[in-house]
């Protein structure tokens, strides 16, 4: 794991939650969101791994606009994980899952009208933020990720 691009307070602000309602650092919700932002930062790092950016010693991009974009994209990715309830894409990969009899029904991806497990891992909003910043010409594709 590398740098975490956004703080829980960045996340709460991005959701529009009033400051008076923000959890404190010793609150379980704060700790949970902090862990979600670490996972989201890893995802943003994977999404931008081929981007030609210069980074400071703090692990953030030098350019202030791109730095803010990484914060915004990380918050959007965390919100995507929250909404999906799935930080791995596993749930989107299967139509049916059983435990005792061990049976998995594989999702055929876009042919079934559902996103593939790869597509379900990446927030469309986070991708749009990165495209708007000029990091990508279009939404990135991530073969083998």
C-alpha positions, 0 to 999 in steps of 0.5 A: 500500500502506498499513499492514501489520496483522501482523508475521511473528512474529504470523503464526508465533505464530498458526500455533502454531509454537514460538518456537525455530523462528521464522525470523529477519529475514534468513531468506528465509521471514521475508521471504516471509511479510512480503510475504504479510502486506502482501498480506493487509493490503491484502485486509483493508483492502478488506474493511473499507473501508466499516466505520465505524472510527476510525484512529490515525496509525499506520493501525490502528483506535483500539479495542484489540479491533478492532486485535487483530482486524485482526492476527488477520484478517490472519494468517488471510488470510495462512494462507488464501493459503498454503493456496490457493497463490493470492493473486489468485483467478486459479486458482479462476477457471478450470477449465482453462488452457493456455499455448502454444495459449492456452486458458482454461476459465472456472469457473462459480463456485458452480454448478460447486461451486467458489468463484468467483475473488472468493470464493476471495480472502477467507479465511472465517476472516478474515471470521468474525473481522471479523463477530465484532468487529461490523464486519459484521452478516454476511459481507461481499459485495464486488461489483466487487472 
